[in-house]
């Protein structure tokens, strides 16, 4: 569902840059990102508002 063309197109239409991290091989940078946001694993959905890189919004996993 997250990979559907409608879901992919909607944020881009609003100037949002989606980013997907692949944690298959336990990349240390992704592990650090998860830890900084109080998570031990995936999925993790985060919205970073424009101009507020220090105020991420964590979305529910379901």
PDB file of N, CA, C and O in Angstrom:
ATOM      1  N   UNK A   1       0.813  -1.178   0.000  1.00  0.00           N
ATOM      2  CA  UNK A   1       0.000   0.000   0.000  1.00  0.00           C
ATOM      3  C   UNK A   1       0.870   1.259   0.000  1.00  0.00           C
ATOM      4  O   UNK A   1       0.567   2.200  -0.735  1.00  0.00           O
ATOM      5  N   UNK A   2       1.931   1.308   0.794  1.00  0.00           N
ATOM      6  CA  UNK A   2       2.804   2.489   0.801  1.00  0.00           C
ATOM      7  C   UNK A   2       3.528   2.663  -0.520  1.00  0.00           C
ATOM      8  O   UNK A   2       3.962   3.766  -0.851  1.00  0.00           O
ATOM      9  N   UNK A   3       3.662   1.594  -1.270  1.00  0.00           N
ATOM     10  CA  UNK A   3       4.348   1.665  -2.547  1.00  0.00           C
ATOM     11  C   UNK A   3       3.434   1.930  -3.724  1.00  0.00           C
ATOM     12  O   UNK A   3       3.884   1.930  -4.870  1.00  0.00           O
ATOM     13  N   UNK A   4       2.145   2.158  -3.457  1.00  0.00           N
ATOM     14  CA  UNK A   4       1.217   2.405  -4.573  1.00  0.00           C
ATOM     15  C   UNK A   4       1.527   3.741  -5.232  1.00  0.00           C
ATOM     16  O   UNK A   4       2.082   4.643  -4.604  1.00  0.00           O
ATOM     17  N   UNK A   5       1.167   3.856  -6.491  1.00  0.00           N
ATOM     18  CA  UNK A   5       1.488   5.077  -7.235  1.00  0.00           C
ATOM     19  C   UNK A   5       0.807   6.304  -6.637  1.00  0.00           C
ATOM     20  O   UNK A   5       1.385   7.391  -6.654  1.00  0.00           O
ATOM     21  N   UNK A   6      -0.419   6.154  -6.103  1.00  0.00           N
ATOM     22  CA  UNK A   6      -1.119   7.285  -5.487  1.00  0.00           C
ATOM     23  C   UNK A   6      -0.396   7.762  -4.234  1.00  0.00           C
ATOM     24  O   UNK A   6      -0.246   8.966  -4.020  1.00  0.00           O
ATOM     25  N   UNK A   7       0.048   6.833  -3.416  1.00  0.00           N
ATOM     26  CA  UNK A   7       0.743   7.194  -2.177  1.00  0.00           C
ATOM     27  C   UNK A   7       2.098   7.831  -2.492  1.00  0.00           C
ATOM     28  O   UNK A   7       2.512   8.771  -1.815  1.00  0.00           O
ATOM     29  N   UNK A   8       2.768   7.338  -3.487  1.00  0.00           N
ATOM     30  CA  UNK A   8       4.066   7.891  -3.873  1.00  0.00           C
ATOM     31  C   UNK A   8       3.898   9.287  -4.475  1.00  0.00           C
ATOM     32  O   UNK A   8       4.703  10.177  -4.202  1.00  0.00           O
ATOM     33  N   UNK A   9       2.864   9.485  -5.288  1.00  0.00           N
ATOM     34  CA  UNK A   9       2.674  10.760  -5.980  1.00  0.00           C
ATOM     35  C   UNK A   9       2.182  11.875  -5.057  1.00  0.00           C
ATOM     36  O   UNK A   9       2.565  13.030  -5.246  1.00  0.00           O
ATOM     37  N   UNK A  10       1.354  11.565  -4.076  1.00  0.00           N
ATOM     38  CA  UNK A  10       0.734  12.602  -3.237  1.00  0.00           C
ATOM     39  C   UNK A  10       1.747  13.484  -2.518  1.00  0.00           C
ATOM     40  O   UNK A  10       1.640  14.706  -2.622  1.00  0.00           O
ATOM     41  N   UNK A  11       2.723  12.939  -1.796  1.00  0.00           N
ATOM     42  CA  UNK A  11       3.677  13.820  -1.119  1.00  0.00           C
ATOM     43  C   UNK A  11       4.498  14.659  -2.086  1.00  0.00           C
ATOM     44  O   UNK A  11       4.762  15.833  -1.827  1.00  0.00           O
ATOM     45  N   UNK A  12       4.898  14.063  -3.187  1.00  0.00           N
ATOM     46  CA  UNK A  12       5.715  14.796  -4.161  1.00  0.00           C
ATOM     47  C   UNK A  12       4.966  15.981  -4.730  1.00  0.00           C
ATOM     48  O   UNK A  12       5.573  17.007  -5.039  1.00  0.00           O
ATOM     49  N   UNK A  13       3.648  15.858  -4.876  1.00  0.00           N
ATOM     50  CA  UNK A  13       2.840  16.961  -5.388  1.00  0.00           C
ATOM     51  C   UNK A  13       2.866  18.145  -4.426  1.00  0.00           C
ATOM     52  O   UNK A  13       2.681  19.291  -4.837  1.00  0.00           O
ATOM     53  N   UNK A  14       3.099  17.862  -3.140  1.00  0.00           N
ATOM     54  CA  UNK A  14       3.152  18.917  -2.122  1.00  0.00           C
ATOM     55  C   UNK A  14       4.582  19.335  -1.788  1.00  0.00           C
ATOM     56  O   UNK A  14       4.804  20.061  -0.818  1.00  0.00           O
ATOM     57  N   UNK A  15       5.549  18.885  -2.581  1.00  0.00           N
ATOM     58  CA  UNK A  15       6.937  19.261  -2.349  1.00  0.00           C
ATOM     59  C   UNK A  15       7.623  18.471  -1.245  1.00  0.00           C
ATOM     60  O   UNK A  15       8.641  18.908  -0.707  1.00  0.00           O
ATOM     61  N   UNK A  16       7.072  17.312  -0.905  1.00  0.00           N
ATOM     62  CA  UNK A  16       7.650  16.462   0.134  1.00  0.00           C
ATOM     63  C   UNK A  16       8.638  15.495  -0.516  1.00  0.00           C
ATOM     64  O   UNK A  16       8.361  14.932  -1.574  1.00  0.00           O
ATOM     65  N   UNK A  17       9.779  15.311   0.118  1.00  0.00           N
ATOM     66  CA  UNK A  17      10.784  14.378  -0.384  1.00  0.00           C
ATOM     67  C   UNK A  17      10.752  13.109   0.469  1.00  0.00           C
ATOM     68  O   UNK A  17      11.240  13.120   1.599  1.00  0.00           O
ATOM     69  N   UNK A  18      10.187  12.020  -0.050  1.00  0.00           N
ATOM     70  CA  UNK A  18      10.161  10.779   0.713  1.00  0.00           C
ATOM     71  C   UNK A  18      11.552  10.142   0.768  1.00  0.00           C
ATOM     72  O   UNK A  18      12.344  10.271  -0.166  1.00  0.00           O
ATOM     73  N   UNK A  19      11.829   9.466   1.858  1.00  0.00           N
ATOM     74  CA  UNK A  19      13.095   8.769   2.036  1.00  0.00           C
ATOM     75  C   UNK A  19      12.790   7.401   2.626  1.00  0.00           C
ATOM     76  O   UNK A  19      12.039   7.284   3.594  1.00  0.00           O
ATOM     77  N   UNK A  20      13.372   6.380   2.042  1.00  0.00           N
ATOM     78  CA  UNK A  20      13.159   5.015   2.514  1.00  0.00           C
ATOM     79  C   UNK A  20      14.511   4.425   2.891  1.00  0.00           C
ATOM     80  O   UNK A  20      15.451   4.457   2.097  1.00  0.00           O
ATOM     81  N   UNK A  21      14.604   3.894   4.088  1.00  0.00           N
ATOM     82  CA  UNK A  21      15.827   3.236   4.526  1.00  0.00           C
ATOM     83  C   UNK A  21      15.636   1.730   4.551  1.00  0.00           C
ATOM     84  O   UNK A  21      14.612   1.248   5.034  1.00  0.00           O
ATOM     85  N   UNK A  22      16.597   0.984   4.042  1.00  0.00           N
ATOM     86  CA  UNK A  22      16.543  -0.476   4.040  1.00  0.00           C
ATOM     87  C   UNK A  22      17.439  -0.992   5.156  1.00  0.00           C
ATOM     88  O   UNK A  22      18.662  -0.868   5.091  1.00  0.00           O
ATOM     89  N   UNK A  23      16.826  -1.567   6.174  1.00  0.00           N
ATOM     90  CA  UNK A  23      17.552  -2.031   7.356  1.00  0.00           C
ATOM     91  C   UNK A  23      17.805  -3.542   7.299  1.00  0.00           C
ATOM     92  O   UNK A  23      18.077  -4.165   8.324  1.00  0.00           O
ATOM     93  N   UNK A  24      17.715  -4.122   6.111  1.00  0.00           N
ATOM     94  CA  UNK A  24      17.893  -5.560   5.939  1.00  0.00           C
ATOM     95  C   UNK A  24      19.224  -6.036   6.515  1.00  0.00           C
ATOM     96  O   UNK A  24      19.280  -7.080   7.165  1.00  0.00           O
ATOM     97  N   UNK A  25      20.282  -5.286   6.281  1.00  0.00           N
ATOM     98  CA  UNK A  25      21.615  -5.681   6.747  1.00  0.00           C
ATOM     99  C   UNK A  25      22.048  -4.936   8.009  1.00  0.00           C
ATOM    100  O   UNK A  25      23.235  -4.880   8.330  1.00  0.00           O
ATOM    101  N   UNK A  26      21.071  -4.364   8.724  1.00  0.00           N
ATOM    102  CA  UNK A  26      21.338  -3.673   9.996  1.00  0.00           C
ATOM    103  C   UNK A  26      22.370  -2.555   9.833  1.00  0.00           C
ATOM    104  O   UNK A  26      23.343  -2.478  10.583  1.00  0.00           O
ATOM    105  N   UNK A  27      22.146  -1.707   8.857  1.00  0.00           N
ATOM    106  CA  UNK A  27      23.019  -0.564   8.597  1.00  0.00           C
ATOM    107  C   UNK A  27      23.173   0.279   9.872  1.00  0.00           C
ATOM    108  O   UNK A  27      22.167   0.643  10.480  1.00  0.00           O
ATOM    109  N   UNK A  28      24.402   0.596  10.289  1.00  0.00           N
ATOM    110  CA  UNK A  28      24.616   1.344  11.528  1.00  0.00           C
ATOM    111  C   UNK A  28      23.975   2.735  11.522  1.00  0.00           C
ATOM    112  O   UNK A  28      23.539   3.208  12.572  1.00  0.00           O
ATOM    113  N   UNK A  29      23.909   3.391  10.379  1.00  0.00           N
ATOM    114  CA  UNK A  29      23.277   4.715  10.328  1.00  0.00           C
ATOM    115  C   UNK A  29      21.778   4.615  10.593  1.00  0.00           C
ATOM    116  O   UNK A  29      21.207   5.463  11.280  1.00  0.00           O
ATOM    117  N   UNK A  30      21.146   3.585  10.053  1.00  0.00           N
ATOM    118  CA  UNK A  30      19.721   3.394  10.298  1.00  0.00           C
ATOM    119  C   UNK A  30      19.492   2.974  11.742  1.00  0.00           C
ATOM    120  O   UNK A  30      18.533   3.421  12.371  1.00  0.00           O
ATOM    121  N   UNK A  31      20.356   2.125  12.272  1.00  0.00           N
ATOM    122  CA  UNK A  31      20.260   1.735  13.678  1.00  0.00           C
ATOM    123  C   UNK A  31      20.340   2.964  14.577  1.00  0.00           C
ATOM    124  O   UNK A  31      19.570   3.083  15.530  1.00  0.00           O
ATOM    125  N   UNK A  32      21.256   3.874  14.285  1.00  0.00           N
ATOM    126  CA  UNK A  32      21.395   5.112  15.057  1.00  0.00           C
ATOM    127  C   UNK A  32      20.134   5.969  14.934  1.00  0.00           C
ATOM    128  O   UNK A  32      19.668   6.534  15.924  1.00  0.00           O
ATOM    129  N   UNK A  33      19.584   6.067  13.728  1.00  0.00           N
ATOM    130  CA  UNK A  33      18.360   6.844  13.509  1.00  0.00           C
ATOM    131  C   UNK A  33      17.214   6.268  14.333  1.00  0.00           C
ATOM    132  O   UNK A  33      16.479   7.013  14.980  1.00  0.00           O
ATOM    133  N   UNK A  34      17.060   4.949  14.312  1.00  0.00           N
ATOM    134  CA  UNK A  34      16.020   4.297  15.106  1.00  0.00           C
ATOM    135  C   UNK A  34      16.215   4.576  16.596  1.00  0.00           C
ATOM    136  O   UNK A  34      15.263   4.917  17.299  1.00  0.00           O
ATOM    137  N   UNK A  35      17.432   4.432  17.064  1.00  0.00           N
ATOM    138  CA  UNK A  35      17.734   4.658  18.477  1.00  0.00           C
ATOM    139  C   UNK A  35      17.432   6.090  18.897  1.00  0.00           C
ATOM    140  O   UNK A  35      16.853   6.318  19.959  1.00  0.00           O
ATOM    141  N   UNK A  36      17.821   7.054  18.067  1.00  0.00           N
ATOM    142  CA  UNK A  36      17.560   8.466  18.379  1.00  0.00           C
ATOM    143  C   UNK A  36      16.072   8.761  18.497  1.00  0.00           C
ATOM    144  O   UNK A  36      15.670   9.710  19.172  1.00  0.00           O
ATOM    145  N   UNK A  37      15.254   7.944  17.836  1.00  0.00           N
ATOM    146  CA  UNK A  37      13.815   8.162  17.882  1.00  0.00           C
ATOM    147  C   UNK A  37      13.111   7.172  18.821  1.00  0.00           C
ATOM    148  O   UNK A  37      11.892   7.009  18.769  1.00  0.00           O
ATOM    149  N   UNK A  38      13.901   6.516  19.676  1.00  0.00           N
ATOM    150  CA  UNK A  38      13.343   5.641  20.691  1.00  0.00           C
ATOM    151  C   UNK A  38      12.769   4.341  20.174  1.00  0.00           C
ATOM    152  O   UNK A  38      11.888   3.760  20.808  1.00  0.00           O
ATOM    153  N   UNK A  39      13.246   3.876  19.042  1.00  0.00           N
ATOM    154  CA  UNK A  39      12.737   2.643  18.447  1.00  0.00           C
ATOM    155  C   UNK A  39      13.841   1.594  18.379  1.00  0.00           C
ATOM    156  O   UNK A  39      15.020   1.913  18.222  1.00  0.00           O
ATOM    157  N   UNK A  40      13.427   0.334  18.501  1.00  0.00           N
ATOM    158  CA  UNK A  40      14.384  -0.762  18.429  1.00  0.00           C
ATOM    159  C   UNK A  40      14.356  -1.464  17.081  1.00  0.00           C
ATOM    160  O   UNK A  40      15.213  -2.301  16.795  1.00  0.00           O
ATOM    161  N   UNK A  41      13.379  -1.129  16.253  1.00  0.00           N
ATOM    162  CA  UNK A  41      13.263  -1.790  14.957  1.00  0.00           C
ATOM    163  C   UNK A  41      12.329  -1.048  14.034  1.00  0.00           C
ATOM    164  O   UNK A  41      11.893   0.065  14.324  1.00  0.00           O
ATOM    165  N   UNK A  42      12.031  -1.676  12.928  1.00  0.00           N
ATOM    166  CA  UNK A  42      11.179  -1.084  11.906  1.00  0.00           C
ATOM    167  C   UNK A  42       9.808  -1.743  11.940  1.00  0.00           C
ATOM    168  O   UNK A  42       9.695  -2.856  12.454  1.00  0.00           O
ATOM    169  N   UNK A  43       8.773  -1.121  11.425  1.00  0.00           N
ATOM    170  CA  UNK A  43       8.790   0.111  10.651  1.00  0.00           C
ATOM    171  C   UNK A  43       8.835   1.341  11.543  1.00  0.00           C
ATOM    172  O   UNK A  43       8.425   1.309  12.703  1.00  0.00           O
ATOM    173  N   UNK A  44       9.335   2.405  10.981  1.00  0.00           N
ATOM    174  CA  UNK A  44       9.338   3.718  11.629  1.00  0.00           C
ATOM    175  C   UNK A  44       8.982   4.736  10.569  1.00  0.00           C
ATOM    176  O   UNK A  44       9.664   4.851   9.551  1.00  0.00           O
ATOM    177  N   UNK A  45       7.919   5.470  10.808  1.00  0.00           N
ATOM    178  CA  UNK A  45       7.463   6.498   9.879  1.00  0.00           C
ATOM    179  C   UNK A  45       7.654   7.848  10.556  1.00  0.00           C
ATOM    180  O   UNK A  45       7.127   8.088  11.642  1.00  0.00           O
ATOM    181  N   UNK A  46       8.405   8.718   9.914  1.00  0.00           N
ATOM    182  CA  UNK A  46       8.741  10.023  10.484  1.00  0.00           C
ATOM    183  C   UNK A  46       8.435  11.112   9.456  1.00  0.00           C
ATOM    184  O   UNK A  46       8.743  10.976   8.272  1.00  0.00           O
ATOM    185  N   UNK A  47       7.828  12.183   9.930  1.00  0.00           N
ATOM    186  CA  UNK A  47       7.622  13.364   9.101  1.00  0.00           C
ATOM    187  C   UNK A  47       8.460  14.476   9.715  1.00  0.00           C
ATOM    188  O   UNK A  47       8.328  14.775  10.902  1.00  0.00           O
ATOM    189  N   UNK A  48       9.312  15.079   8.919  1.00  0.00           N
ATOM    190  CA  UNK A  48      10.128  16.200   9.381  1.00  0.00           C
ATOM    191  C   UNK A  48       9.559  17.463   8.732  1.00  0.00           C
ATOM    192  O   UNK A  48       9.683  17.649   7.522  1.00  0.00           O
ATOM    193  N   UNK A  49       8.934  18.331   9.536  1.00  0.00           N
ATOM    194  CA  UNK A  49       8.337  19.543   8.963  1.00  0.00           C
ATOM    195  C   UNK A  49       9.397  20.457   8.345  1.00  0.00           C
ATOM    196  O   UNK A  49      10.527  20.517   8.827  1.00  0.00           O
ATOM    197  N   UNK A  50       9.029  21.165   7.279  1.00  0.00           N
ATOM    198  CA  UNK A  50       9.969  22.088   6.647  1.00  0.00           C
ATOM    199  C   UNK A  50      10.503  23.110   7.653  1.00  0.00           C
ATOM    200  O   UNK A  50       9.740  23.724   8.399  1.00  0.00           O
ATOM    201  N   UNK A  51      11.812  23.277   7.657  1.00  0.00           N
ATOM    202  CA  UNK A  51      12.442  24.247   8.539  1.00  0.00           C
ATOM    203  C   UNK A  51      12.518  23.827   9.994  1.00  0.00           C
ATOM    204  O   UNK A  51      12.957  24.610  10.836  1.00  0.00           O
ATOM    205  N   UNK A  52      12.097  22.597  10.312  1.00  0.00           N
ATOM    206  CA  UNK A  52      12.114  22.115  11.695  1.00  0.00           C
ATOM    207  C   UNK A  52      12.771  20.736  11.789  1.00  0.00           C
ATOM    208  O   UNK A  52      12.127  19.772  12.201  1.00  0.00           O
ATOM    209  N   UNK A  53      14.034  20.638  11.413  1.00  0.00           N
ATOM    210  CA  UNK A  53      14.681  19.324  11.430  1.00  0.00           C
ATOM    211  C   UNK A  53      14.791  18.707  12.820  1.00  0.00           C
ATOM    212  O   UNK A  53      14.979  17.497  12.948  1.00  0.00           O
ATOM    213  N   UNK A  54      14.676  19.523  13.852  1.00  0.00           N
ATOM    214  CA  UNK A  54      14.765  19.015  15.226  1.00  0.00           C
ATOM    215  C   UNK A  54      13.398  18.739  15.844  1.00  0.00           C
ATOM    216  O   UNK A  54      13.300  18.490  17.046  1.00  0.00           O
ATOM    217  N   UNK A  55      12.342  18.780  15.031  1.00  0.00           N
ATOM    218  CA  UNK A  55      10.985  18.540  15.539  1.00  0.00           C
ATOM    219  C   UNK A  55      10.266  17.479  14.719  1.00  0.00           C
ATOM    220  O   UNK A  55       9.188  17.732  14.181  1.00  0.00           O
ATOM    221  N   UNK A  56      10.866  16.275  14.618  1.00  0.00           N
ATOM    222  CA  UNK A  56      10.217  15.231  13.816  1.00  0.00           C
ATOM    223  C   UNK A  56       8.907  14.781  14.452  1.00  0.00           C
ATOM    224  O   UNK A  56       8.737  14.825  15.670  1.00  0.00           O
ATOM    225  N   UNK A  57       7.993  14.351  13.600  1.00  0.00           N
ATOM    226  CA  UNK A  57       6.713  13.813  14.056  1.00  0.00           C
ATOM    227  C   UNK A  57       6.730  12.315  13.754  1.00  0.00           C
ATOM    228  O   UNK A  57       6.835  11.913  12.595  1.00  0.00           O
ATOM    229  N   UNK A  58       6.627  11.494  14.799  1.00  0.00           N
ATOM    230  CA  UNK A  58       6.603  10.044  14.620  1.00  0.00           C
ATOM    231  C   UNK A  58       5.169   9.613  14.366  1.00  0.00           C
ATOM    232  O   UNK A  58       4.267   9.963  15.127  1.00  0.00           O
ATOM    233  N   UNK A  59       4.956   8.853  13.298  1.00  0.00           N
ATOM    234  CA  UNK A  59       3.635   8.359  12.955  1.00  0.00           C
ATOM    235  C   UNK A  59       3.467   6.937  13.480  1.00  0.00           C
ATOM    236  O   UNK A  59       4.452   6.231  13.698  1.00  0.00           O
ATOM    237  N   UNK A  60       2.216   6.516  13.683  1.00  0.00           N
ATOM    238  CA  UNK A  60       1.998   5.148  14.158  1.00  0.00           C
ATOM    239  C   UNK A  60       2.465   4.103  13.149  1.00  0.00           C
ATOM    240  O   UNK A  60       2.448   4.344  11.942  1.00  0.00           O
ATOM    241  N   UNK A  61       2.874   2.964  13.641  1.00  0.00           N
ATOM    242  CA  UNK A  61       3.387   1.892  12.785  1.00  0.00           C
ATOM    243  C   UNK A  61       2.293   1.146  12.047  1.00  0.00           C
ATOM    244  O   UNK A  61       2.574   0.482  11.050  1.00  0.00           O
ATOM    245  N   UNK A  62       1.060   1.236  12.505  1.00  0.00           N
ATOM    246  CA  UNK A  62      -0.022   0.456  11.869  1.00  0.00           C
ATOM    247  C   UNK A  62      -0.723   1.193  10.783  1.00  0.00           C
ATOM    248  O   UNK A  62      -1.646   0.657  10.170  1.00  0.00           O
TER     249      UNK A  62
END
